[in-house]
Amino acid sequence: MERLVIGKIRNRVREREDADRLLWLRRENMPAELARGRLVLSEEEVRTNLPVPLLGRPDQVFMSDAGLLVPVDTKTRRLPRVFLSDIVQLSVYGTILNFTTDPRFAGRDVAAHGYVRMPTLYGVAWARVALLKPAAVVELWADHWRRTEAQATQAA
């Protein structure tokens, strides 16, 4: 008799959790690709040394239902706008995920896109953006270090 009662309570808890998740998804306005996928990383550092040393902390990374890693970055904005810096940041995360030796992600395919999540006064907006190719990220990295070195030389 006790097991039957515990089983019914567990079922009610699961039903409530499922209902809460559906309400959250509706309010969140999450893209279907992510809603059908699963969260695999949330605000944890990821790194790689190849092709260049990169370190980042994505807000989230989802595993899509197609098996692709999809980086997400949240930007609080008055109006939903995507900037080049947002695309570069997501692209760095994508490059790290492409080359990481972290066993959770090594060898996994990374989507050619990511999402900028933008909570606003009017609700949550999502923008799907194409990621820069790793070669472009490496060039941006090299350009950054060339400028940094030039500034250090001028200051000396």
Contacts in CASP RR format, 6 or more apart in sequence:
PFRMAT RR
TARGET T0000
AUTHOR 0000-0000-0000
METHOD contacts of the structure
MODEL  1
MERLVIGKIRNRVREREDADRLLWLRRENMPAELARGRLVLSEEEVRTNL
PVPLLGRPDQVFMSDAGLLVPVDTKTRRLPRVFLSDIVQLSVYGTILNFT
TDPRFAGRDVAAHGYVRMPTLYGVAWARVALLKPAAVVELWADHWRRTEA
QATQAA
25 35 0 8 1.000
27 124 0 8 1.000
28 124 0 8 1.000
29 123 0 8 1.000
29 124 0 8 1.000
29 125 0 8 1.000
29 126 0 8 1.000
30 124 0 8 1.000
30 126 0 8 1.000
31 115 0 8 1.000
31 126 0 8 1.000
31 128 0 8 1.000
33 62 0 8 1.000
33 64 0 8 1.000
33 65 0 8 1.000
33 66 0 8 1.000
33 70 0 8 1.000
34 62 0 8 1.000
34 64 0 8 1.000
34 70 0 8 1.000
34 72 0 8 1.000
34 115 0 8 1.000
36 64 0 8 1.000
36 65 0 8 1.000
37 62 0 8 1.000
37 63 0 8 1.000
37 64 0 8 1.000
37 65 0 8 1.000
38 62 0 8 1.000
38 63 0 8 1.000
39 60 0 8 1.000
39 61 0 8 1.000
39 62 0 8 1.000
40 61 0 8 1.000
40 62 0 8 1.000
40 63 0 8 1.000
40 69 0 8 1.000
40 104 0 8 1.000
40 105 0 8 1.000
41 58 0 8 1.000
41 60 0 8 1.000
41 61 0 8 1.000
41 104 0 8 1.000
41 105 0 8 1.000
42 59 0 8 1.000
42 60 0 8 1.000
42 61 0 8 1.000
43 57 0 8 1.000
43 58 0 8 1.000
43 59 0 8 1.000
43 60 0 8 1.000
44 57 0 8 1.000
44 58 0 8 1.000
45 55 0 8 1.000
45 56 0 8 1.000
45 57 0 8 1.000
46 55 0 8 1.000
46 56 0 8 1.000
46 57 0 8 1.000
46 58 0 8 1.000
46 61 0 8 1.000
46 93 0 8 1.000
46 96 0 8 1.000
46 97 0 8 1.000
46 100 0 8 1.000
46 102 0 8 1.000
46 105 0 8 1.000
47 53 0 8 1.000
47 54 0 8 1.000
47 55 0 8 1.000
47 56 0 8 1.000
47 96 0 8 1.000
47 100 0 8 1.000
47 102 0 8 1.000
48 54 0 8 1.000
48 95 0 8 1.000
48 96 0 8 1.000
48 98 0 8 1.000
48 99 0 8 1.000
48 100 0 8 1.000
48 101 0 8 1.000
50 99 0 8 1.000
51 95 0 8 1.000
51 99 0 8 1.000
51 134 0 8 1.000
51 138 0 8 1.000
52 138 0 8 1.000
52 141 0 8 1.000
52 142 0 8 1.000
54 92 0 8 1.000
54 95 0 8 1.000
54 96 0 8 1.000
54 99 0 8 1.000
54 137 0 8 1.000
54 141 0 8 1.000
55 96 0 8 1.000
56 92 0 8 1.000
56 93 0 8 1.000
56 96 0 8 1.000
58 71 0 8 1.000
58 72 0 8 1.000
58 73 0 8 1.000
58 93 0 8 1.000
59 72 0 8 1.000
59 73 0 8 1.000
59 74 0 8 1.000
59 117 0 8 1.000
60 71 0 8 1.000
60 72 0 8 1.000
60 74 0 8 1.000
61 69 0 8 1.000
61 70 0 8 1.000
61 71 0 8 1.000
61 72 0 8 1.000
61 93 0 8 1.000
61 97 0 8 1.000
61 105 0 8 1.000
62 69 0 8 1.000
62 70 0 8 1.000
62 72 0 8 1.000
63 69 0 8 1.000
63 70 0 8 1.000
63 108 0 8 1.000
64 70 0 8 1.000
64 111 0 8 1.000
67 108 0 8 1.000
67 109 0 8 1.000
68 108 0 8 1.000
68 109 0 8 1.000
68 110 0 8 1.000
68 111 0 8 1.000
69 94 0 8 1.000
69 97 0 8 1.000
69 105 0 8 1.000
69 108 0 8 1.000
69 109 0 8 1.000
69 110 0 8 1.000
69 111 0 8 1.000
70 110 0 8 1.000
70 111 0 8 1.000
70 113 0 8 1.000
70 114 0 8 1.000
70 115 0 8 1.000
71 90 0 8 1.000
71 93 0 8 1.000
71 94 0 8 1.000
71 97 0 8 1.000
71 110 0 8 1.000
71 114 0 8 1.000
71 115 0 8 1.000
71 131 0 8 1.000
72 90 0 8 1.000
72 114 0 8 1.000
72 115 0 8 1.000
72 116 0 8 1.000
72 117 0 8 1.000
73 86 0 8 1.000
73 89 0 8 1.000
73 90 0 8 1.000
73 93 0 8 1.000
73 115 0 8 1.000
73 116 0 8 1.000
73 117 0 8 1.000
74 116 0 8 1.000
74 117 0 8 1.000
74 118 0 8 1.000
74 119 0 8 1.000
75 86 0 8 1.000
75 116 0 8 1.000
75 117 0 8 1.000
75 118 0 8 1.000
76 118 0 8 1.000
76 119 0 8 1.000
76 120 0 8 1.000
77 118 0 8 1.000
77 119 0 8 1.000
77 120 0 8 1.000
78 120 0 8 1.000
78 121 0 8 1.000
79 120 0 8 1.000
80 118 0 8 1.000
80 120 0 8 1.000
80 125 0 8 1.000
80 127 0 8 1.000
81 118 0 8 1.000
82 116 0 8 1.000
82 127 0 8 1.000
82 129 0 8 1.000
86 116 0 8 1.000
86 129 0 8 1.000
87 129 0 8 1.000
87 130 0 8 1.000
87 131 0 8 1.000
87 132 0 8 1.000
88 132 0 8 1.000
88 137 0 8 1.000
88 140 0 8 1.000
90 114 0 8 1.000
90 115 0 8 1.000
90 116 0 8 1.000
90 129 0 8 1.000
90 131 0 8 1.000
91 131 0 8 1.000
91 132 0 8 1.000
91 136 0 8 1.000
91 137 0 8 1.000
92 137 0 8 1.000
94 110 0 8 1.000
94 131 0 8 1.000
94 134 0 8 1.000
95 134 0 8 1.000
95 137 0 8 1.000
95 138 0 8 1.000
97 105 0 8 1.000
97 108 0 8 1.000
97 110 0 8 1.000
98 110 0 8 1.000
98 134 0 8 1.000
99 134 0 8 1.000
100 106 0 8 1.000
110 131 0 8 1.000
111 131 0 8 1.000
112 130 0 8 1.000
112 131 0 8 1.000
113 128 0 8 1.000
113 129 0 8 1.000
113 130 0 8 1.000
113 131 0 8 1.000
114 128 0 8 1.000
114 129 0 8 1.000
114 131 0 8 1.000
115 126 0 8 1.000
115 127 0 8 1.000
115 128 0 8 1.000
115 129 0 8 1.000
116 126 0 8 1.000
116 127 0 8 1.000
116 129 0 8 1.000
117 124 0 8 1.000
117 125 0 8 1.000
117 126 0 8 1.000
118 124 0 8 1.000
118 125 0 8 1.000
118 126 0 8 1.000
118 127 0 8 1.000
132 140 0 8 1.000
END
